[in-house]
Amino acid sequence: MSRLRLSGVAHAYALKEVLSDIDLTLDAGRVLALVGPSGCGKTTLLHLCTGLLTCQTGTLDNGFARPAVMFQQPRLLPWKTARDNIALGLKAAGLPRAEWQMRAQAMGHAVGLDATALDQFPHQLSGGMQSRAALARALVLEPDLLLMDEPFSALDIGLKAQLHRLLLDHQAARKVAVLMITHDLMEAVRLADTVLVMASEPGRIAQRFELGLPAMQRDDGFVHRGTADIVAGTRGARMLRAGGASDGSGTHSIRKSRRWRHGDCARNLAPRRQEGHRMLSAGLRGATAASHPLWMCGFRSFFLASVLAAPLLIGCWVAFLALGLPLPAVPGGASVWHAHELLFGFAFAAVAGFALTSIPEFTRTAAFGRRPVRVLAGLWLLGRIGFWSSGAFGTPALLLAAAAHLGFLAGLAWLLAPRLWRDPERKHLAFLWALAALAACVIGFHAAAIAGEHPARWLHATVGVLMMLIVVAMSRISMRIVNGAIEEAGVIDAEYRARPPRRNLAVFCIGLYTAVELVAPGTRLAGWLALAAAAALCNLLNDWHVGRALLRRWPLMLYGVYALMAAGYAVMGLAQLLDAGALPAVSAGRHLLTVGAMGLNIYIVMCIAGRMHCGRPLDEHPWVPTGAMLIAAAAILRAGAAWPGANGGLLLAASGLLWGAAFALCAWHMAPLWLAPRADGGTDCEGLIEH
């Protein structure tokens, strides 16, 4: 008999152990479901079984000859019809055209796709039809082992039930072995013969439940009772009852049975305390304490910190300028406190939120767990406490702030590095180099502050690194946003692609200017390099060949970031090369970069990623462009405050109020989403699930 057997399997990514001592057996004709919290290693375990990952420790024997995989997303090739997507495996096997067309069409009909749907491309199909095509693509290969990674999570209840029936019919007729991952306990009880409950950190099998009744005979009552029994069993409060029995080894059975009675609970309040039960019970208690949606995904807590810090910090700064409100006494004075918190507080939180959400998406890996996100949030907060108290406690507080900031950046790099490095194309490594450069700026700033030197030049260098990071990140975001706008505008024969040579030239020019300004500020060389950076950034705006799509709100706001950045470097270059008495100071250009380009970029990312990864579509209400215009106006007013003869105090106050109002508006609309469960029913960090 064909069999999949894992014995003592463990797996680690770099120094992080994600699986430990996994033992499982799957025989032909059986369905085994893996359930457990996000980050417990379910997908890694599936990838080991598929051969996408190599088994590091233990043994993995796969006796099945024809495995097939169905992923969480349909992953259909957009340039092929549904019929051709279904037939991909058949064509790869070398079947004649007539045969693979016939088999693909027959399987398409079997999963409910008619001839019209089979001739359509993926973007013309609904999400449910795409899922049907993905299921047909797996089943048409007539596999003896089917590996499924949450394949039905994006479907509504009715469609999910239809595909469940299709899968069960096919599995029963052909005796296919199925190993499936799901977060839906009811789905596991409805489909599986065996349910394995995993615990996390590291991932391990904590409990095993046998469903005694054949899947085809289970009604809704059985599914509800079985689900309740599994939940009760994993909490460690009682053994499974309702006709179930334990085999004495942590394995429980659920059969079609009488109703559960209150007396059963009373007789089983002290179940056997096996190690697996204790570990999972403790894990579930910890999850209950930290299961608030705020920790569901990395961006939620950090975007919330950033969007709340923005009006608070700028409010304190405006109060200091207008009313003389005292600010924390820090090395370098009030202006250093203002710049430090804008960069190391507001911007660092936004960078962490973006990276923790986008890198798993870019590298097609699982979301990060809740614990590392909480640790990073604690380090970020500790950095604020250390620096704010440095005036009172001196060097010890500065050392605390430096350690917290470096720990924050190092922890972020430690989480991101394995995924970025394992990415076959390694095209996202720029994020690691940016984190390394930010760490160097942190070290330089605190070393200068401790030595009694003015640390402003390190803050200027931090601005340069953040500008480079924005250019890199914007190229990833604009690909999706601009092409979506092209499709919505109905522009024919137009496609947007971020061009690496132009982006790399802009990053190079910004980096060169930043380095020269760090070692030789105010020189003519720095001025010319600032103009070069401005020209390279203007070149990034040269995408008008795609037509009117760029005039839609989201592309226009994204390109506004480049425009403000180009203007900032142009003003700085001219201020260093020409008569300073007739032009604004270099600080005018620097504030176009920070208040304008950086502020607008963070605002847009919050409005895009902060909604999509909460399971909501983009917000098309007027408040979004209103906030963007407030930020742009604030940047212009702040730059104008440095112009000779301008009423600097009034313009500074107006700029601060507009900028703070924009982020207060963002907080009003976005914070409730980050504190609430996903609107589309998702339980992870993926983008919007279309039903």
C-alpha positions as CSV (number, residue, x, y, z in Angstrom):
1,M,0.0,0.0,0.0
2,S,1.3,3.5,-0.9
3,R,2.1,5.6,2.2
4,L,3.5,8.9,3.2
5,R,5.5,8.6,6.5
6,L,7.4,11.3,8.4
7,S,9.5,10.3,11.4
8,G,11.3,12.7,13.7
9,V,11.2,15.5,11.1
10,A,12.5,18.9,12.2
11,H,13.2,22.0,10.1
12,A,14.8,25.4,10.8
13,Y,15.2,28.6,8.9
14,A,18.6,30.0,9.8
15,L,18.6,29.9,13.7
16,K,14.8,29.7,14.0
17,E,13.4,26.2,14.5
18,V,10.0,26.0,12.9
19,L,9.3,22.3,13.1
20,S,10.3,19.8,15.8
21,D,9.9,16.0,16.1
22,I,7.1,15.6,13.5
23,D,5.7,12.1,13.2
24,L,2.8,11.3,10.9
25,T,1.5,8.6,8.5
26,L,-0.9,9.0,5.7
27,D,-2.1,5.9,3.9
28,A,-3.8,5.6,0.5
29,G,-7.4,6.6,0.5
30,R,-7.2,8.6,3.7
31,V,-7.6,12.3,4.4
32,L,-5.4,14.0,7.0
33,A,-5.9,17.6,8.1
34,L,-3.4,19.8,9.8
35,V,-4.8,22.7,11.9
36,G,-3.1,25.1,14.2
37,P,-2.2,28.8,14.8
38,S,-0.5,30.9,12.2
39,G,3.3,30.4,12.2
40,C,3.3,26.9,13.6
41,G,4.9,25.5,10.5
42,K,2.0,23.9,8.7
43,T,3.0,25.3,5.3
44,T,6.6,24.4,5.9
45,L,5.5,20.8,6.6
46,L,3.5,20.7,3.4
47,H,6.5,22.0,1.4
48,L,8.7,19.3,2.9
49,C,6.1,16.7,1.7
50,T,6.0,18.2,-1.8
51,G,9.8,18.3,-2.1
52,L,9.9,22.1,-2.3
53,L,12.1,21.9,0.8
54,T,14.7,19.4,1.7
55,C,14.2,17.4,4.9
56,Q,17.0,18.5,7.3
57,T,16.4,16.1,10.2
58,G,14.5,12.9,10.5
59,T,13.1,10.7,7.7
60,L,10.5,11.4,5.1
61,D,9.3,8.5,2.9
62,N,6.8,9.3,0.2
63,G,5.6,6.1,-1.5
64,F,3.1,7.8,-3.7
65,A,4.0,8.0,-7.4
66,R,1.7,10.9,-8.6
67,P,1.5,13.7,-6.1
68,A,-0.3,17.0,-7.0
69,V,-0.5,20.3,-5.1
70,M,-3.3,22.8,-4.7
71,F,-2.1,26.1,-3.2
72,Q,-4.0,28.7,-1.2
73,Q,-4.2,31.1,-4.2
74,P,-5.3,29.6,-7.6
75,R,-2.0,30.7,-9.2
76,L,-3.3,30.5,-12.7
77,L,-1.1,31.7,-15.5
78,P,-2.8,35.0,-16.6
79,W,-1.9,34.5,-20.3
80,K,-3.6,31.1,-20.6
81,T,-7.2,30.2,-20.7
82,A,-8.9,28.2,-17.9
83,R,-8.7,25.1,-20.2
84,D,-5.0,25.6,-20.8
85,N,-4.3,26.2,-17.1
86,I,-6.1,22.9,-16.2
87,A,-4.1,21.1,-18.8
88,L,-0.7,22.4,-17.8
89,G,0.4,19.1,-16.1
90,L,-0.9,17.0,-18.9
91,K,1.0,19.1,-21.5
92,A,4.1,18.8,-19.4
93,A,3.7,15.0,-19.4
94,G,3.7,15.1,-23.2
95,L,0.1,14.0,-23.9
96,P,-1.2,14.6,-27.4
97,R,-3.1,17.9,-27.9
98,A,-6.4,16.2,-28.6
99,E,-6.1,14.1,-25.4
100,W,-5.2,16.8,-23.0
101,Q,-7.9,19.1,-24.4
102,M,-10.5,16.4,-23.9
103,R,-9.4,15.6,-20.4
104,A,-9.1,19.2,-19.4
105,Q,-12.5,20.0,-20.7
106,A,-14.0,16.9,-19.0
107,M,-12.5,17.8,-15.6
108,G,-13.5,21.4,-16.0
109,H,-17.1,20.3,-16.5
110,A,-16.8,18.0,-13.5
111,V,-15.9,21.0,-11.3
112,G,-18.7,23.2,-12.7
113,L,-16.9,25.2,-15.5
114,D,-18.9,25.4,-18.7
115,A,-17.4,25.8,-22.2
116,T,-17.6,29.6,-22.0
117,A,-15.7,29.7,-18.7
118,L,-13.0,27.3,-20.0
119,D,-12.3,29.6,-22.9
120,Q,-11.8,32.7,-20.6
121,F,-8.6,34.0,-19.1
122,P,-8.2,34.1,-15.3
123,H,-8.9,37.9,-15.0
124,Q,-12.3,37.2,-16.6
125,L,-13.2,34.6,-14.0
126,S,-14.6,35.1,-10.6
127,G,-12.6,34.1,-7.6
128,G,-14.7,31.0,-7.2
129,M,-14.3,29.9,-10.8
130,Q,-10.5,30.4,-10.5
131,S,-10.5,28.1,-7.5
132,R,-12.5,25.5,-9.5
133,A,-9.9,25.7,-12.2
134,A,-7.1,25.2,-9.7
135,L,-8.9,22.2,-8.2
136,A,-9.4,20.8,-11.7
137,R,-5.8,21.3,-12.6
138,A,-4.8,19.2,-9.6
139,L,-7.4,16.4,-10.1
140,V,-6.9,16.0,-13.9
141,L,-3.5,14.5,-13.2
142,E,-5.2,11.7,-11.4
143,P,-2.9,12.0,-8.4
144,D,-2.6,9.3,-5.8
145,L,-1.6,12.0,-3.2
146,L,-3.2,15.5,-3.1
147,L,-1.5,18.2,-1.0
148,M,-3.6,21.2,-0.3
149,D,-2.6,24.5,1.4
150,E,-5.9,26.2,2.6
151,P,-7.3,25.8,-0.9
152,F,-10.9,26.9,0.0
153,S,-10.1,29.7,2.4
154,A,-11.1,32.4,-0.1
155,L,-14.5,31.0,-0.9
156,D,-18.0,31.7,0.3
157,I,-19.9,29.1,2.3
158,G,-22.0,27.9,-0.7
159,L,-19.1,27.5,-3.1
160,K,-16.9,25.9,-0.4
161,A,-19.6,23.3,0.2
162,Q,-19.8,22.5,-3.5
163,L,-16.0,22.0,-3.8
164,H,-16.0,19.9,-0.6
165,R,-18.5,17.6,-2.3
166,L,-16.5,17.5,-5.5
167,L,-13.3,16.6,-3.6
168,L,-15.0,13.9,-1.5
169,D,-16.6,12.3,-4.6
170,H,-13.2,12.2,-6.4
171,Q,-11.3,11.1,-3.3
172,A,-13.8,8.2,-2.6
173,A,-13.9,7.1,-6.2
174,R,-10.1,7.0,-6.8
175,K,-8.9,6.4,-3.2
176,V,-6.7,9.5,-3.3
177,A,-4.7,10.3,-0.2
178,V,-5.1,13.9,0.9
179,L,-3.0,16.0,3.2
180,M,-4.6,19.4,3.7
181,I,-3.8,22.5,5.7
182,T,-6.7,24.5,7.0
183,H,-7.6,27.2,9.6
184,D,-11.2,26.1,9.4
185,L,-11.9,23.4,12.1
186,M,-15.3,22.7,10.7
187,E,-13.8,22.1,7.3
188,A,-11.3,19.7,8.8
189,V,-14.0,17.8,10.6
190,R,-16.2,17.7,7.5
191,L,-13.4,16.3,5.2
192,A,-10.7,14.5,7.2
193,D,-10.4,11.1,8.6
194,T,-7.7,12.3,11.0
195,V,-7.1,15.8,12.4
196,L,-3.7,16.8,13.7
197,V,-3.6,19.8,15.9
198,M,-0.2,21.6,15.9
199,A,1.3,23.9,18.5
200,S,3.9,26.6,17.7
201,E,7.4,27.7,18.5
202,P,8.6,25.3,17.4
203,G,5.8,23.7,15.4
204,R,4.9,20.2,16.7
205,I,2.0,17.9,16.7
206,A,0.3,18.3,20.1
207,Q,-2.9,16.2,19.6
208,R,-4.5,13.8,17.2
209,F,-8.2,13.3,16.6
210,E,-9.7,10.4,14.6
211,L,-13.1,11.0,13.0
212,G,-14.7,7.6,13.1
213,L,-17.6,8.2,10.8
214,P,-17.0,8.2,7.0
215,A,-16.9,11.7,5.5
216,M,-19.8,11.1,3.1
217,Q,-22.1,10.2,6.1
218,R,-21.3,13.2,8.2
219,D,-24.2,15.7,8.7
220,D,-24.0,19.2,10.0
221,G,-24.8,18.0,13.5
222,F,-21.8,15.7,13.5
223,V,-19.5,18.5,12.2
224,H,-20.6,20.9,14.8
225,R,-20.2,18.5,17.7
226,G,-16.9,17.3,16.4
227,T,-15.6,20.8,16.0
228,A,-16.7,21.6,19.6
229,D,-15.0,18.5,20.9
230,I,-11.7,19.4,19.2
231,V,-11.8,22.9,20.6
232,A,-12.6,21.5,24.1
233,G,-9.8,18.9,23.8
234,T,-7.2,21.4,22.7
235,R,-8.0,23.6,25.6
236,G,-7.1,20.8,27.9
237,A,-10.4,21.3,29.9
238,R,-11.9,17.9,29.2
239,M,-11.4,14.8,27.1
240,L,-13.4,14.4,24.0
241,R,-16.8,12.9,24.7
242,A,-19.9,12.7,22.6
243,G,-19.3,9.0,22.1
244,G,-15.6,9.5,21.6
245,A,-12.9,7.6,23.3
246,S,-9.2,8.0,24.0
247,D,-6.7,5.4,23.1
248,G,-4.4,6.4,26.0
249,S,-1.8,8.1,23.8
250,G,-3.3,11.5,23.2
251,T,-5.3,10.3,20.2
252,H,-9.0,10.8,20.4
253,S,-12.0,9.4,18.4
254,I,-15.2,11.2,17.4
255,R,-18.1,9.0,16.2
256,K,-21.7,9.6,15.3
257,S,-23.1,9.7,18.8
258,R,-25.6,11.0,21.3
259,R,-25.6,14.6,22.3
260,W,-23.0,15.8,24.7
261,R,-24.3,16.2,28.3
262,H,-23.2,18.5,31.0
263,G,-22.5,15.6,33.2
264,D,-19.8,14.4,30.9
265,C,-17.9,17.6,31.5
266,A,-18.1,17.1,35.3
267,R,-16.7,13.6,35.0
268,N,-13.8,14.8,32.8
269,L,-12.6,18.0,34.4
270,A,-9.3,16.3,35.3
271,P,-8.1,14.7,32.1
272,R,-4.8,13.0,31.8
273,R,-2.0,15.6,31.7
274,Q,0.1,14.4,29.0
275,E,3.0,16.5,27.7
276,G,1.3,17.3,24.4
277,H,-1.9,18.5,26.2
278,R,0.1,20.7,28.5
279,M,2.1,22.3,25.7
280,L,-0.9,23.0,23.5
281,S,-3.0,24.2,26.5
282,A,-0.3,26.7,27.5
283,G,0.1,27.8,23.9
284,L,-3.6,28.4,23.6
285,R,-3.7,30.4,26.8
286,G,-0.8,32.5,25.5
287,A,-2.6,33.0,22.3
288,T,-5.7,34.1,24.1
289,A,-3.7,36.8,25.9
290,A,-2.2,38.0,22.7
291,S,-4.9,37.1,20.2
292,H,-6.2,40.6,19.7
293,P,-6.4,41.5,16.0
294,L,-3.7,44.2,16.6
295,W,-1.1,41.4,16.6
296,M,-2.5,39.5,13.6
297,C,0.0,41.1,11.2
298,G,3.1,43.2,11.7
299,F,1.7,46.3,10.0
300,R,-1.2,46.7,12.4
301,S,0.7,47.6,15.6
302,F,3.5,49.5,13.8
303,F,1.2,51.5,11.5
304,L,-1.0,52.3,14.5
305,A,2.1,53.5,16.4
306,S,3.3,55.5,13.4
307,V,-0.1,57.1,12.7
308,L,-0.6,58.1,16.3
309,A,2.9,59.3,16.8
310,A,2.7,61.7,13.8
311,P,0.1,64.1,15.2
312,L,1.5,63.8,18.7
313,L,5.0,64.6,17.7
314,I,4.1,67.4,15.4
315,G,1.7,68.8,18.0
316,C,4.4,69.0,20.6
317,W,6.7,70.7,18.0
318,V,4.1,73.3,17.1
319,A,3.3,73.9,20.8
320,F,7.1,74.4,21.4
321,L,7.4,76.9,18.5
322,A,4.2,78.8,19.1
323,L,3.7,78.6,22.9
324,G,7.2,77.8,24.2
325,L,6.1,74.4,25.6
326,P,9.2,72.7,26.9
327,L,10.4,69.5,25.1
328,P,12.5,66.7,26.5
329,A,16.1,67.9,27.0
330,V,18.2,65.8,24.7
331,P,21.7,66.3,23.2
332,G,21.5,68.8,20.4
333,G,18.4,70.5,21.7
334,A,14.8,70.7,20.6
335,S,15.5,70.5,16.9
336,V,17.4,67.3,17.3
337,W,14.5,65.8,19.4
338,H,12.1,66.8,16.6
339,A,14.2,65.2,13.8
340,H,15.1,62.2,15.8
341,E,11.5,61.3,16.7
342,L,10.3,62.0,13.1
343,L,12.9,59.6,11.8
344,F,13.7,57.0,14.5
345,G,10.2,57.0,15.9
346,F,7.6,57.8,13.2
347,A,9.5,56.5,10.2
348,F,11.1,53.4,11.8
349,A,7.7,52.2,12.9
350,A,6.3,52.6,9.4
351,V,9.3,50.8,7.9
352,A,8.8,47.9,10.2
353,G,5.1,47.7,9.4
354,F,5.8,47.8,5.7
355,A,8.6,45.2,5.8
356,L,6.8,42.7,8.1
357,T,3.9,42.7,5.7
358,S,5.4,43.1,2.3
359,I,8.4,40.7,2.5
360,P,6.2,37.6,3.1
361,E,4.1,38.7,0.2
362,F,7.1,39.4,-2.1
363,T,8.8,36.1,-1.2
364,R,5.5,34.1,-1.1
365,T,6.2,32.9,2.5
366,A,4.1,32.7,5.6
367,A,3.3,35.7,7.8
368,F,5.5,36.4,10.8
369,G,4.3,35.2,14.2
370,R,2.9,37.4,16.8
371,R,5.7,37.1,19.3
372,P,8.5,38.6,17.3
373,V,6.2,41.5,16.3
374,R,5.5,42.2,20.0
375,V,9.2,42.0,20.8
376,L,10.0,44.5,18.0
377,A,7.2,46.8,19.3
378,G,8.7,46.7,22.8
379,L,12.2,47.6,21.5
380,W,10.7,50.5,19.5
381,L,8.9,51.8,22.6
382,L,12.1,51.3,24.7
383,G,14.0,53.5,22.2
384,R,11.5,56.3,22.7
385,I,11.8,56.0,26.5
386,G,15.6,55.9,26.4
387,F,16.1,59.0,24.1
388,W,13.4,61.1,25.8
389,S,15.0,60.5,29.2
390,S,18.6,61.1,27.9
391,G,18.5,64.7,29.2
392,A,17.9,63.6,32.7
393,F,20.0,60.4,32.8
394,G,22.7,61.2,30.2
395,T,24.9,58.5,28.7
396,P,23.1,55.5,30.3
397,A,19.8,56.6,28.7
398,L,21.5,57.2,25.4
399,L,23.1,53.8,25.5
400,L,19.7,52.3,26.3
401,A,18.2,54.1,23.3
402,A,21.0,53.0,21.1
403,A,20.7,49.4,22.2
404,A,16.9,49.4,21.7
405,H,17.2,51.0,18.2
406,L,19.9,48.6,17.1
407,G,18.0,45.6,18.6
408,F,15.0,46.8,16.7
409,L,16.8,46.9,13.4
410,A,18.8,43.7,14.0
411,G,15.6,41.9,15.0
412,L,13.9,43.1,11.8
413,A,16.9,42.0,9.7
414,W,17.0,38.6,11.5
415,L,13.3,38.0,10.5
416,L,13.7,39.2,6.9
417,A,17.1,37.9,6.0
418,P,16.3,34.1,5.6
419,R,13.3,34.8,3.4
420,L,15.1,37.4,1.2
421,W,18.1,35.2,0.8
422,R,16.2,32.1,0.0
423,D,14.2,33.9,-2.7
424,P,15.5,32.4,-6.0
425,E,15.9,35.7,-7.7
426,R,17.1,37.6,-4.6
427,K,15.7,40.8,-6.0
428,H,14.6,42.2,-2.7
429,L,18.0,42.2,-0.9
430,A,18.0,46.0,-1.0
431,F,15.8,46.0,2.1
432,L,18.6,44.3,4.0
433,W,21.2,46.8,2.9
434,A,18.9,49.6,3.8
435,L,18.5,48.2,7.3
436,A,22.3,47.9,7.6
437,A,22.7,51.5,6.5
438,L,20.1,52.7,9.1
439,A,21.9,50.8,11.8
440,A,25.1,52.6,10.9
441,C,23.3,55.9,11.1
442,V,21.9,54.9,14.6
443,I,25.4,54.0,15.8
444,G,26.9,57.3,14.4
445,F,24.1,59.4,15.9
446,H,24.4,58.0,19.4
447,A,28.2,57.9,19.3
448,A,28.2,61.6,18.4
449,A,25.7,62.4,21.1
450,I,27.6,60.6,23.8
451,A,30.8,62.3,22.7
452,G,29.2,65.7,23.0
453,E,29.2,66.4,19.3
454,H,26.2,67.7,17.4
455,P,24.6,64.6,15.8
456,A,22.6,66.4,13.0
457,R,24.7,65.1,10.2
458,W,23.7,61.5,11.1
459,L,20.1,62.5,11.0
460,H,20.7,63.9,7.5
461,A,22.3,60.6,6.5
462,T,19.2,58.8,7.9
463,V,17.0,60.9,5.6
464,G,19.1,59.9,2.6
465,V,18.8,56.2,3.5
466,L,15.1,56.5,3.9
467,M,14.8,58.2,0.5
468,M,16.6,55.3,-1.1
469,L,14.4,52.8,0.7
470,I,11.3,54.7,-0.5
471,V,12.4,54.5,-4.1
472,V,13.0,50.8,-3.8
473,A,9.7,50.2,-2.1
474,M,7.7,52.4,-4.4
475,S,8.7,50.4,-7.4
476,R,7.1,47.3,-5.9
477,I,3.9,49.2,-4.9
478,S,3.5,51.1,-8.2
479,M,3.6,48.0,-10.3
480,R,0.3,46.8,-8.8
481,I,-1.3,50.2,-8.4
482,V,-0.5,51.7,-11.8
483,N,-1.4,48.6,-13.7
484,G,-4.7,48.4,-11.8
485,A,-5.4,52.0,-12.7
486,I,-4.6,51.2,-16.4
487,E,-7.1,48.3,-16.3
488,E,-9.8,50.5,-14.6
489,A,-9.3,53.3,-17.1
490,G,-9.7,50.9,-20.0
491,V,-6.4,51.9,-21.6
492,I,-5.6,49.5,-24.4
493,D,-2.1,48.2,-25.2
494,A,-0.5,49.9,-22.2
495,E,1.4,48.2,-19.4
496,Y,3.5,49.7,-16.6
497,R,6.7,48.2,-15.5
498,A,9.1,49.7,-12.9
499,R,12.4,50.0,-14.8
500,P,15.4,48.9,-12.7
501,P,18.0,51.0,-14.5
502,R,16.2,54.2,-13.8
503,R,15.4,53.2,-10.2
504,N,19.0,52.1,-9.6
505,L,20.3,55.4,-11.0
506,A,18.1,57.3,-8.6
507,V,19.2,55.2,-5.7
508,F,22.9,55.6,-6.7
509,C,22.7,59.4,-7.0
510,I,20.8,59.7,-3.6
511,G,23.4,57.4,-1.9
512,L,26.3,59.3,-3.4
513,Y,24.9,62.6,-2.3
514,T,24.2,61.2,1.2
515,A,27.8,60.0,1.6
516,V,29.3,63.2,0.5
517,E,27.1,65.3,2.7
518,L,28.0,63.1,5.6
519,V,31.8,63.7,5.2
520,A,31.9,67.1,3.4
521,P,28.6,68.9,4.0
522,G,27.9,72.2,2.3
523,T,30.4,71.7,-0.5
524,R,29.8,72.4,-4.2
525,L,30.3,68.7,-4.9
526,A,27.4,68.0,-2.6
527,G,25.3,70.6,-4.4
528,W,26.0,69.1,-7.8
529,L,25.2,65.6,-6.6
530,A,21.9,66.9,-5.1
531,L,21.0,68.2,-8.6
532,A,22.0,64.8,-10.1
533,A,19.7,63.1,-7.6
534,A,16.9,65.5,-8.5
535,A,17.3,64.8,-12.2
536,A,17.4,61.0,-11.7
537,L,14.1,61.3,-9.7
538,C,12.5,63.3,-12.4
539,N,13.4,60.5,-14.8
540,L,11.3,58.2,-12.6
541,L,8.3,60.4,-13.5
542,N,8.7,59.7,-17.2
543,D,5.9,57.1,-17.5
544,W,3.2,59.2,-19.2
545,H,3.1,56.9,-22.1
546,V,0.5,54.8,-20.2
547,G,-1.9,57.8,-20.6
548,R,-4.7,59.0,-18.5
549,A,-4.4,56.2,-16.0
550,L,-1.7,58.1,-14.2
551,L,-4.2,60.9,-13.5
552,R,-6.3,58.6,-11.2
553,R,-6.0,59.2,-7.5
554,W,-3.7,56.4,-6.4
555,P,-1.0,56.7,-9.2
556,L,-1.2,60.5,-8.9
557,M,-0.4,60.3,-5.2
558,L,2.4,57.8,-5.7
559,Y,4.0,60.0,-8.3
560,G,3.6,63.0,-6.0
561,V,6.1,61.3,-3.7
562,Y,8.7,61.3,-6.5
563,A,7.9,64.9,-7.4
564,L,8.3,66.1,-3.8
565,M,11.6,64.2,-3.5
566,A,12.9,65.6,-6.7
567,A,12.0,69.1,-5.6
568,G,13.7,68.6,-2.3
569,Y,17.0,67.6,-3.8
570,A,16.8,70.3,-6.4
571,V,16.3,73.0,-3.7
572,M,19.2,71.6,-1.6
573,G,21.5,71.6,-4.6
574,L,20.6,75.1,-5.7
575,A,21.0,76.4,-2.1
576,Q,24.5,74.9,-1.9
577,L,25.6,76.2,-5.3
578,L,24.0,79.7,-5.6
579,D,23.7,82.8,-3.5
580,A,22.2,81.7,-0.2
581,G,20.7,85.1,0.4
582,A,18.4,84.9,-2.6
583,L,17.4,81.3,-2.1
584,P,15.9,79.3,0.7
585,A,18.2,77.4,3.0
586,V,19.1,73.7,2.6
587,S,16.6,73.0,5.3
588,A,13.8,73.9,2.9
589,G,14.8,71.0,0.6
590,R,15.3,68.7,3.5
591,H,11.8,69.3,4.7
592,L,10.4,68.7,1.3
593,L,12.0,65.2,1.7
594,T,10.8,64.5,5.2
595,V,7.5,66.3,5.6
596,G,6.6,65.9,2.0
597,A,8.1,62.8,0.3
598,M,8.5,60.6,3.4
599,G,5.2,61.7,5.0
600,L,3.2,61.2,1.8
601,N,4.8,57.8,1.1
602,I,4.0,56.5,4.6
603,Y,0.5,57.9,4.4
604,I,-0.2,56.2,1.0
605,V,1.3,52.9,2.2
606,M,-0.9,53.0,5.2
607,C,-4.0,53.7,3.1
608,I,-3.1,50.9,0.6
609,A,-1.5,48.1,2.6
610,G,-3.3,49.0,5.7
611,R,-6.7,48.2,4.0
612,M,-5.8,45.4,1.6
613,H,-4.2,43.3,4.3
614,C,-7.2,43.9,6.6
615,G,-9.3,42.2,4.0
616,R,-10.8,45.4,2.5
617,P,-10.6,47.0,-0.9
618,L,-9.0,50.4,-1.5
619,D,-10.9,53.3,0.0
620,E,-12.3,55.6,-2.7
621,H,-13.8,58.2,-0.3
622,P,-12.6,61.8,-0.5
623,W,-10.7,61.8,2.8
624,V,-7.8,59.9,1.2
625,P,-6.8,62.5,-1.4
626,T,-7.7,65.2,1.1
627,G,-5.1,63.9,3.5
628,A,-2.5,63.6,0.7
629,M,-3.1,67.3,-0.3
630,L,-2.7,68.4,3.3
631,I,0.7,66.7,3.5
632,A,1.8,68.2,0.2
633,A,0.6,71.7,1.3
634,A,2.4,71.2,4.7
635,A,5.6,70.4,2.9
636,I,5.4,73.5,0.7
637,L,4.6,75.7,3.6
638,R,7.5,74.3,5.6
639,A,9.9,74.9,2.7
640,G,8.5,78.4,2.3
641,A,9.3,79.1,6.0
642,A,13.0,78.9,5.1
643,W,12.7,81.4,2.3
644,P,14.3,84.8,3.0
645,G,11.9,87.3,4.3
646,A,9.0,84.9,4.9
647,N,7.0,84.8,8.1
648,G,8.7,81.7,9.3
649,G,6.9,81.2,12.6
650,L,3.4,81.5,11.0
651,L,4.3,79.1,8.1
652,L,5.9,76.6,10.5
653,A,2.8,76.5,12.7
654,A,0.5,76.2,9.7
655,S,2.6,73.5,8.2
656,G,2.6,71.5,11.4
657,L,-1.1,71.8,11.8
658,L,-1.8,70.6,8.3
659,W,0.6,67.7,8.5
660,G,-0.8,66.6,11.9
661,A,-4.4,66.9,10.6
662,A,-3.6,64.6,7.7
663,F,-2.4,61.8,9.9
664,A,-5.1,62.4,12.5
665,L,-7.6,62.0,9.6
666,C,-5.8,58.7,8.6
667,A,-5.9,57.5,12.2
668,W,-9.6,58.2,12.5
669,H,-10.4,56.1,9.4
670,M,-7.7,53.4,9.6
671,A,-7.1,52.7,13.3
672,P,-10.5,51.0,13.8
673,L,-9.6,48.6,10.9
674,W,-6.3,47.6,12.5
675,L,-8.0,46.9,15.8
676,A,-10.7,44.7,14.3
677,P,-10.7,41.2,12.7
678,R,-10.3,41.0,8.9
679,A,-13.4,41.9,7.0
680,D,-13.1,39.1,4.5
681,G,-12.8,36.3,7.1
682,G,-9.1,35.8,6.6
683,T,-6.9,34.8,9.6
684,D,-3.5,35.8,8.3
685,C,-1.6,38.6,6.6
686,E,-2.4,38.0,3.0
687,G,-4.0,40.6,0.8
688,L,-7.7,41.0,0.1
689,I,-9.4,37.6,-0.3
690,E,-11.9,38.0,-3.2
691,H,-15.0,35.8,-2.7
